[in-house]
């Protein structure tokens, strides 16, 4: 399946950031044949080969190893954070994570659709400092960020579908 850009749903936990002045938001979707829950998406997303590369980089920055057991604890709701993120808000079908700096948000959600399909969502928000705009470097890497986001979501969907 192809991951594509979509509007941040109005009922999304991420929607609180959509209309904030200077804040960048995005959202991507992919349809998964079959039923899935948020726990499944979190586990698949953060254990894809591509995100494992990000985890390896984070290991150096955080000076500690990031394990699959941490991912599973986040997935099943027993952890309030994972690696460089803390849970800002969570429902049965959505999770919003805030990074340690408080400047970025990561959003994952599942939504059942007709015909036994599940809509998988991944979105982000980048919040500028108070009274500031997003920096030139951040704006410059946004196209790469969008490609990376779509690739992560597509890989998570494949992992959920094929194991």
N, C-alpha and C positions, 0 to 999 in steps of 0.2 A: 504494500500500500504506500501511497505517496503522502508525506506530511505536507500540509499547506497552511499558509497564514489564514487566520480567522480573527474576527472581533473577539475581544475579551467578553465573555458572557456577563450580562448584567448582574446575575446572582453569584458571580465568581468572587472568591475571597480576594483575588487580585484586582477586582474592579475599583476598590478604594483608591488605587494609584492612577487610574486612567486619566482623570481630569486634573491631576495636580500639575501646577505650572512647572515647566521645565523637566518633568519626569518622563522618561522613556518607558513605554510598555509595549509588549508584544504577546501574541498567543498563536500557537500552532495546534493543529488537530490532525489526527489520523483515525481511521475507522478500523476496529479490530473485529474480525468475524468471531462471534461468540460472546459469552458473558465474562466480565472481569470486574474485580473490585479495586479499590485504591491500594490496598496492601500489595496486590499483584503488580500494579503499575510501579509503585515505589521500588519494590524488589527488582523488577526487570530493568528499570531505568538506571538505577545506581550501580548495577552489576554488568552493564553492557561493556564490551571491550573498549569502546571509545571513552566511556566515563571512567573506566579503570585507569586510563592514561591521565585523566584529570586528577584522580585520586592519588596517583603516584607523584604528581607535581605538588599537590596539597600536602603530601607526607613531608616533603622538605620544608615547606612554609610553616606547617604546624609542628614540625619536629616530633611527629608520632605517626605510627602506622594506622591506616584506616581499614578496618576489617569488614568482611561481609556480615559478620554478626552485628556490627553497628547498623548496617543497612537494614537487616532483618528486624532489629529492635525498633527502628524508626517506622518500618513498614507495619509492624503489628501494634504500634502505638505505645510501646513501653518506654521509648526514649523520647526526650524533649528536644533532641538535637542530633546532628550527624555531621562529622568532620567540621567544616567551617560554618555550618548553618544551625540556627535554632528555630523551633517551630513557633511561628507567629500566630497561626490559627489553623484549626483542623476541624473538619466535619467528616461524616462517613464517606463522602465522595470527593473531598478536596483537601489539599494541604498547601499552606503558604509558609515558606521558609525565608528567614532573614539571615543575611551573612553577618559575620562578626563585626564588620564596620557599620552595619545598619544602612548601607547605601544600596544594596541590591536585594531583590526578592526573587525566589523561584517558586513556581506554582505548578502543581500537578493535579489533575482531576480525571474522573471517569464519569460518563453519562450513558446509561443504557438507551438504545434507540430501537425503533421498530425493526422487526425482522431478526432479532437475536444478535444485533451488532452493538458494540460498545464504542463510544466516542472517547478517545484518549486525548487529553489536552496537556500542553506544556507551555508555560508563559513565564515572562520575566518582567521585572521593573527595575529601573536604575534611577535612584533618587539623588538629585544634586544636593550639595550642602545648602543649608538655609540661606536664602537670598542669592544663590548662585545659579549658574546654568551648568549643563553637562559640559565637561571639558572637551577640547578638540581631540584628544587621544581616544576618549570614550566614543565620541561621534564617529571617529575614523574606523574603529573596529566593529561597529554595529553590523555592517554587512557580513563580516566573518561570524559574528555572534549568531545572526539569523541562520546562516548555513549550518553552523554547529548545532543549534537548537533543533532544526529540522532533522538532522542526521541522528541526534540522540533519541528523538521521539520515534523515528522510523525504526531504529535498532531495538528500542524497547518493545515496540509492537511486534517485530519479528521474533524477538525472544519469547514474548508471551504466546505467540501463535505456534512457534515451532519448538520451544523449550530450550 
